[in-house]
Amino acid sequence: MIITANKDFTAWGEFFADDNVVVPIVDRLIHHSHIFMLGGESYRLKHKRER
């Protein structure tokens, strides 16, 4: 399973009404997972600005 997000795990609380829900969700998602953190400018936003 591949899950992508444009927010760090610490910001996931903004999307859920209760922070007590976020902790177990993140815990279950990252348990035995490989996490790849990618940085840099957004490809879509870069080309949108050029138009």
HTML snippet that shows the backbone in 3Dmol.js (N, CA, C, O; Angstrom):
<script src="https://3Dmol.org/build/3Dmol-min.js"></script>
<div id="view" style="width:600px;height:400px;position:relative"></div>
<script>
const pdb = `
ATOM      1  N   MET A   1       0.852  -1.159   0.000  1.00  0.00           N
ATOM      2  CA  MET A   1       0.000   0.000   0.000  1.00  0.00           C
ATOM      3  C   MET A   1       0.904   1.229   0.000  1.00  0.00           C
ATOM      4  O   MET A   1       1.903   1.276   0.719  1.00  0.00           O
ATOM      5  N   ILE A   2       0.551   2.208  -0.801  1.00  0.00           N
ATOM      6  CA  ILE A   2       1.280   3.472  -0.841  1.00  0.00           C
ATOM      7  C   ILE A   2       0.315   4.586  -0.449  1.00  0.00           C
ATOM      8  O   ILE A   2      -0.778   4.715  -1.000  1.00  0.00           O
ATOM      9  N   ILE A   3       0.750   5.381   0.514  1.00  0.00           N
ATOM     10  CA  ILE A   3      -0.045   6.522   0.964  1.00  0.00           C
ATOM     11  C   ILE A   3       0.814   7.761   0.803  1.00  0.00           C
ATOM     12  O   ILE A   3       1.960   7.789   1.250  1.00  0.00           O
ATOM     13  N   THR A   4       0.270   8.780   0.170  1.00  0.00           N
ATOM     14  CA  THR A   4       1.000  10.036   0.013  1.00  0.00           C
ATOM     15  C   THR A   4       0.228  11.152   0.699  1.00  0.00           C
ATOM     16  O   THR A   4      -1.000  11.125   0.780  1.00  0.00           O
ATOM     17  N   ALA A   5       0.965  12.124   1.186  1.00  0.00           N
ATOM     18  CA  ALA A   5       0.350  13.284   1.825  1.00  0.00           C
ATOM     19  C   ALA A   5       1.269  14.476   1.638  1.00  0.00           C
ATOM     20  O   ALA A   5       2.487  14.323   1.548  1.00  0.00           O
ATOM     21  N   ASN A   6       0.697  15.636   1.580  1.00  0.00           N
ATOM     22  CA  ASN A   6       1.514  16.837   1.466  1.00  0.00           C
ATOM     23  C   ASN A   6       1.715  17.510   2.823  1.00  0.00           C
ATOM     24  O   ASN A   6       2.214  18.633   2.900  1.00  0.00           O
ATOM     25  N   LYS A   7       1.329  16.827   3.870  1.00  0.00           N
ATOM     26  CA  LYS A   7       1.498  17.340   5.233  1.00  0.00           C
ATOM     27  C   LYS A   7       2.305  16.347   6.054  1.00  0.00           C
ATOM     28  O   LYS A   7       2.215  15.137   5.846  1.00  0.00           O
ATOM     29  N   ASP A   8       3.089  16.864   6.981  1.00  0.00           N
ATOM     30  CA  ASP A   8       3.832  16.028   7.914  1.00  0.00           C
ATOM     31  C   ASP A   8       2.856  15.378   8.895  1.00  0.00           C
ATOM     32  O   ASP A   8       1.753  15.883   9.103  1.00  0.00           O
ATOM     33  N   PHE A   9       3.258  14.270   9.490  1.00  0.00           N
ATOM     34  CA  PHE A   9       2.383  13.591  10.450  1.00  0.00           C
ATOM     35  C   PHE A   9       1.954  14.518  11.583  1.00  0.00           C
ATOM     36  O   PHE A   9       0.844  14.392  12.099  1.00  0.00           O
ATOM     37  N   THR A  10       2.818  15.442  11.971  1.00  0.00           N
ATOM     38  CA  THR A  10       2.481  16.355  13.066  1.00  0.00           C
ATOM     39  C   THR A  10       1.342  17.299  12.699  1.00  0.00           C
ATOM     40  O   THR A  10       0.695  17.852  13.588  1.00  0.00           O
ATOM     41  N   ALA A  11       1.084  17.495  11.408  1.00  0.00           N
ATOM     42  CA  ALA A  11       0.011  18.394  10.968  1.00  0.00           C
ATOM     43  C   ALA A  11      -1.295  17.657  10.702  1.00  0.00           C
ATOM     44  O   ALA A  11      -2.294  18.293  10.366  1.00  0.00           O
ATOM     45  N   TRP A  12      -1.314  16.342  10.844  1.00  0.00           N
ATOM     46  CA  TRP A  12      -2.524  15.573  10.549  1.00  0.00           C
ATOM     47  C   TRP A  12      -3.664  15.901  11.506  1.00  0.00           C
ATOM     48  O   TRP A  12      -4.826  15.669  11.170  1.00  0.00           O
ATOM     49  N   GLY A  13      -3.367  16.425  12.671  1.00  0.00           N
ATOM     50  CA  GLY A  13      -4.404  16.797  13.624  1.00  0.00           C
ATOM     51  C   GLY A  13      -5.327  17.884  13.099  1.00  0.00           C
ATOM     52  O   GLY A  13      -6.445  18.038  13.592  1.00  0.00           O
ATOM     53  N   GLU A  14      -4.867  18.648  12.094  1.00  0.00           N
ATOM     54  CA  GLU A  14      -5.691  19.700  11.496  1.00  0.00           C
ATOM     55  C   GLU A  14      -6.888  19.121  10.738  1.00  0.00           C
ATOM     56  O   GLU A  14      -7.890  19.810  10.545  1.00  0.00           O
ATOM     57  N   PHE A  15      -6.792  17.871  10.310  1.00  0.00           N
ATOM     58  CA  PHE A  15      -7.823  17.269   9.469  1.00  0.00           C
ATOM     59  C   PHE A  15      -8.825  16.423  10.248  1.00  0.00           C
ATOM     60  O   PHE A  15      -9.863  16.033   9.714  1.00  0.00           O
ATOM     61  N   PHE A  16      -8.514  16.144  11.496  1.00  0.00           N
ATOM     62  CA  PHE A  16      -9.398  15.333  12.327  1.00  0.00           C
ATOM     63  C   PHE A  16      -9.888  16.172  13.500  1.00  0.00           C
ATOM     64  O   PHE A  16      -9.153  17.015  14.014  1.00  0.00           O
ATOM     65  N   ALA A  17     -11.098  15.949  13.913  1.00  0.00           N
ATOM     66  CA  ALA A  17     -11.685  16.747  14.990  1.00  0.00           C
ATOM     67  C   ALA A  17     -11.013  16.491  16.336  1.00  0.00           C
ATOM     68  O   ALA A  17     -10.979  17.376  17.191  1.00  0.00           O
ATOM     69  N   ASP A  18     -10.486  15.297  16.526  1.00  0.00           N
ATOM     70  CA  ASP A  18      -9.932  14.911  17.822  1.00  0.00           C
ATOM     71  C   ASP A  18      -8.511  14.390  17.638  1.00  0.00           C
ATOM     72  O   ASP A  18      -8.291  13.445  16.880  1.00  0.00           O
ATOM     73  N   ASP A  19      -7.548  14.995  18.321  1.00  0.00           N
ATOM     74  CA  ASP A  19      -6.156  14.538  18.237  1.00  0.00           C
ATOM     75  C   ASP A  19      -5.987  13.115  18.753  1.00  0.00           C
ATOM     76  O   ASP A  19      -5.049  12.420  18.362  1.00  0.00           O
ATOM     77  N   ASN A  20      -6.891  12.677  19.632  1.00  0.00           N
ATOM     78  CA  ASN A  20      -6.807  11.311  20.156  1.00  0.00           C
ATOM     79  C   ASN A  20      -7.091  10.271  19.077  1.00  0.00           C
ATOM     80  O   ASN A  20      -6.772   9.096  19.257  1.00  0.00           O
ATOM     81  N   VAL A  21      -7.675  10.679  17.977  1.00  0.00           N
ATOM     82  CA  VAL A  21      -7.932   9.780  16.853  1.00  0.00           C
ATOM     83  C   VAL A  21      -6.702   9.701  15.948  1.00  0.00           C
ATOM     84  O   VAL A  21      -6.408   8.651  15.376  1.00  0.00           O
ATOM     85  N   VAL A  22      -5.994  10.812  15.827  1.00  0.00           N
ATOM     86  CA  VAL A  22      -4.845  10.886  14.919  1.00  0.00           C
ATOM     87  C   VAL A  22      -3.713   9.976  15.368  1.00  0.00           C
ATOM     88  O   VAL A  22      -3.108   9.293  14.541  1.00  0.00           O
ATOM     89  N   VAL A  23      -3.420   9.954  16.639  1.00  0.00           N
ATOM     90  CA  VAL A  23      -2.286   9.180  17.151  1.00  0.00           C
ATOM     91  C   VAL A  23      -2.393   7.696  16.799  1.00  0.00           C
ATOM     92  O   VAL A  23      -1.428   7.143  16.272  1.00  0.00           O
ATOM     93  N   PRO A  24      -3.515   7.025  17.061  1.00  0.00           N
ATOM     94  CA  PRO A  24      -3.590   5.610  16.680  1.00  0.00           C
ATOM     95  C   PRO A  24      -3.579   5.387  15.161  1.00  0.00           C
ATOM     96  O   PRO A  24      -3.053   4.380  14.688  1.00  0.00           O
ATOM     97  N   ILE A  25      -4.155   6.318  14.404  1.00  0.00           N
ATOM     98  CA  ILE A  25      -4.137   6.178  12.947  1.00  0.00           C
ATOM     99  C   ILE A  25      -2.706   6.226  12.431  1.00  0.00           C
ATOM    100  O   ILE A  25      -2.288   5.356  11.667  1.00  0.00           O
ATOM    101  N   VAL A  26      -1.962   7.231  12.846  1.00  0.00           N
ATOM    102  CA  VAL A  26      -0.567   7.358  12.410  1.00  0.00           C
ATOM    103  C   VAL A  26       0.249   6.179  12.910  1.00  0.00           C
ATOM    104  O   VAL A  26       1.083   5.651  12.174  1.00  0.00           O
ATOM    105  N   ASP A  27       0.026   5.762  14.141  1.00  0.00           N
ATOM    106  CA  ASP A  27       0.757   4.628  14.705  1.00  0.00           C
ATOM    107  C   ASP A  27       0.553   3.370  13.870  1.00  0.00           C
ATOM    108  O   ASP A  27       1.516   2.659  13.584  1.00  0.00           O
ATOM    109  N   ARG A  28      -0.658   3.092  13.484  1.00  0.00           N
ATOM    110  CA  ARG A  28      -0.943   1.884  12.691  1.00  0.00           C
ATOM    111  C   ARG A  28      -0.415   2.002  11.265  1.00  0.00           C
ATOM    112  O   ARG A  28      -0.015   1.002  10.670  1.00  0.00           O
ATOM    113  N   LEU A  29      -0.411   3.203  10.718  1.00  0.00           N
ATOM    114  CA  LEU A  29       0.110   3.395   9.367  1.00  0.00           C
ATOM    115  C   LEU A  29       1.624   3.227   9.296  1.00  0.00           C
ATOM    116  O   LEU A  29       2.139   2.653   8.336  1.00  0.00           O
ATOM    117  N   ILE A  30       2.336   3.721  10.301  1.00  0.00           N
ATOM    118  CA  ILE A  30       3.797   3.708  10.210  1.00  0.00           C
ATOM    119  C   ILE A  30       4.440   2.472  10.829  1.00  0.00           C
ATOM    120  O   ILE A  30       5.641   2.259  10.665  1.00  0.00           O
ATOM    121  N   HIS A  31       3.669   1.660  11.532  1.00  0.00           N
ATOM    122  CA  HIS A  31       4.209   0.437  12.120  1.00  0.00           C
ATOM    123  C   HIS A  31       4.657  -0.495  10.997  1.00  0.00           C
ATOM    124  O   HIS A  31       3.859  -0.836  10.123  1.00  0.00           O
ATOM    125  N   HIS A  32       5.909  -0.906  11.009  1.00  0.00           N
ATOM    126  CA  HIS A  32       6.504  -1.767   9.974  1.00  0.00           C
ATOM    127  C   HIS A  32       6.456  -1.125   8.584  1.00  0.00           C
ATOM    128  O   HIS A  32       6.300  -1.828   7.585  1.00  0.00           O
ATOM    129  N   SER A  33       6.587   0.182   8.515  1.00  0.00           N
ATOM    130  CA  SER A  33       6.530   0.886   7.231  1.00  0.00           C
ATOM    131  C   SER A  33       7.890   1.440   6.854  1.00  0.00           C
ATOM    132  O   SER A  33       8.774   1.596   7.696  1.00  0.00           O
ATOM    133  N   HIS A  34       8.036   1.728   5.594  1.00  0.00           N
ATOM    134  CA  HIS A  34       9.189   2.460   5.084  1.00  0.00           C
ATOM    135  C   HIS A  34       8.673   3.844   4.714  1.00  0.00           C
ATOM    136  O   HIS A  34       7.767   3.977   3.890  1.00  0.00           O
ATOM    137  N   ILE A  35       9.248   4.868   5.320  1.00  0.00           N
ATOM    138  CA  ILE A  35       8.782   6.228   5.095  1.00  0.00           C
ATOM    139  C   ILE A  35       9.830   6.971   4.280  1.00  0.00           C
ATOM    140  O   ILE A  35      11.004   7.010   4.645  1.00  0.00           O
ATOM    141  N   PHE A  36       9.397   7.551   3.185  1.00  0.00           N
ATOM    142  CA  PHE A  36      10.260   8.345   2.322  1.00  0.00           C
ATOM    143  C   PHE A  36       9.785   9.789   2.390  1.00  0.00           C
ATOM    144  O   PHE A  36       8.680  10.114   1.957  1.00  0.00           O
ATOM    145  N   MET A  37      10.624  10.638   2.932  1.00  0.00           N
ATOM    146  CA  MET A  37      10.293  12.056   3.026  1.00  0.00           C
ATOM    147  C   MET A  37      10.934  12.764   1.835  1.00  0.00           C
ATOM    148  O   MET A  37      12.158  12.784   1.701  1.00  0.00           O
ATOM    149  N   LEU A  38      10.117  13.333   0.990  1.00  0.00           N
ATOM    150  CA  LEU A  38      10.600  14.043  -0.183  1.00  0.00           C
ATOM    151  C   LEU A  38      10.431  15.535   0.041  1.00  0.00           C
ATOM    152  O   LEU A  38       9.425  15.983   0.592  1.00  0.00           O
ATOM    153  N   GLY A  39      11.404  16.284  -0.383  1.00  0.00           N
ATOM    154  CA  GLY A  39      11.327  17.731  -0.242  1.00  0.00           C
ATOM    155  C   GLY A  39      11.548  18.395  -1.583  1.00  0.00           C
ATOM    156  O   GLY A  39      11.908  17.743  -2.563  1.00  0.00           O
ATOM    157  N   GLY A  40      11.337  19.656  -1.616  1.00  0.00           N
ATOM    158  CA  GLY A  40      11.554  20.395  -2.846  1.00  0.00           C
ATOM    159  C   GLY A  40      10.301  21.109  -3.288  1.00  0.00           C
ATOM    160  O   GLY A  40       9.235  20.999  -2.682  1.00  0.00           O
ATOM    161  N   GLU A  41      10.471  21.849  -4.372  1.00  0.00           N
ATOM    162  CA  GLU A  41       9.365  22.628  -4.906  1.00  0.00           C
ATOM    163  C   GLU A  41       8.381  21.727  -5.646  1.00  0.00           C
ATOM    164  O   GLU A  41       8.776  20.752  -6.285  1.00  0.00           O
ATOM    165  N   SER A  42       7.129  22.054  -5.554  1.00  0.00           N
ATOM    166  CA  SER A  42       6.080  21.299  -6.229  1.00  0.00           C
ATOM    167  C   SER A  42       6.213  21.455  -7.739  1.00  0.00           C
ATOM    168  O   SER A  42       6.301  22.572  -8.249  1.00  0.00           O
ATOM    169  N   TYR A  43       6.227  20.340  -8.446  1.00  0.00           N
ATOM    170  CA  TYR A  43       6.315  20.356  -9.905  1.00  0.00           C
ATOM    171  C   TYR A  43       5.090  21.043 -10.512  1.00  0.00           C
ATOM    172  O   TYR A  43       5.216  21.841 -11.441  1.00  0.00           O
ATOM    173  N   ARG A  44       3.924  20.734  -9.990  1.00  0.00           N
ATOM    174  CA  ARG A  44       2.695  21.337 -10.521  1.00  0.00           C
ATOM    175  C   ARG A  44       2.657  22.840 -10.284  1.00  0.00           C
ATOM    176  O   ARG A  44       2.286  23.594 -11.183  1.00  0.00           O
ATOM    177  N   LEU A  45       3.035  23.289  -9.088  1.00  0.00           N
ATOM    178  CA  LEU A  45       3.008  24.723  -8.803  1.00  0.00           C
ATOM    179  C   LEU A  45       4.052  25.474  -9.615  1.00  0.00           C
ATOM    180  O   LEU A  45       3.819  26.607 -10.036  1.00  0.00           O
ATOM    181  N   LYS A  46       5.193  24.851  -9.835  1.00  0.00           N
ATOM    182  CA  LYS A  46       6.255  25.480 -10.616  1.00  0.00           C
ATOM    183  C   LYS A  46       5.766  25.766 -12.036  1.00  0.00           C
ATOM    184  O   LYS A  46       5.977  26.863 -12.553  1.00  0.00           O
ATOM    185  N   HIS A  47       5.122  24.795 -12.665  1.00  0.00           N
ATOM    186  CA  HIS A  47       4.642  24.979 -14.030  1.00  0.00           C
ATOM    187  C   HIS A  47       3.402  25.869 -14.091  1.00  0.00           C
ATOM    188  O   HIS A  47       3.152  26.509 -15.113  1.00  0.00           O
ATOM    189  N   LYS A  48       2.638  25.915 -13.026  1.00  0.00           N
ATOM    190  CA  LYS A  48       1.476  26.796 -12.988  1.00  0.00           C
ATOM    191  C   LYS A  48       1.932  28.255 -12.974  1.00  0.00           C
ATOM    192  O   LYS A  48       1.315  29.104 -13.617  1.00  0.00           O
ATOM    193  N   ARG A  49       3.012  28.547 -12.242  1.00  0.00           N
ATOM    194  CA  ARG A  49       3.539  29.912 -12.175  1.00  0.00           C
ATOM    195  C   ARG A  49       4.125  30.366 -13.507  1.00  0.00           C
ATOM    196  O   ARG A  49       4.098  31.553 -13.829  1.00  0.00           O
ATOM    197  N   GLU A  50       4.657  29.419 -14.281  1.00  0.00           N
ATOM    198  CA  GLU A  50       5.283  29.761 -15.559  1.00  0.00           C
ATOM    199  C   GLU A  50       4.258  30.132 -16.622  1.00  0.00           C
ATOM    200  O   GLU A  50       4.612  30.774 -17.611  1.00  0.00           O
ATOM    201  N   ARG A  51       3.017  29.751 -16.449  1.00  0.00           N
ATOM    202  CA  ARG A  51       1.979  30.031 -17.463  1.00  0.00           C
ATOM    203  C   ARG A  51       1.547  31.451 -17.462  1.00  0.00           C
ATOM    204  O   ARG A  51       0.686  31.835 -18.254  1.00  0.00           O
TER     205      ARG A  51
END
`;
const viewer = $3Dmol.createViewer("view");
viewer.addModel(pdb, "pdb");
viewer.setStyle({}, {cartoon: {color: "spectrum"}});
viewer.zoomTo();
viewer.render();
</script>
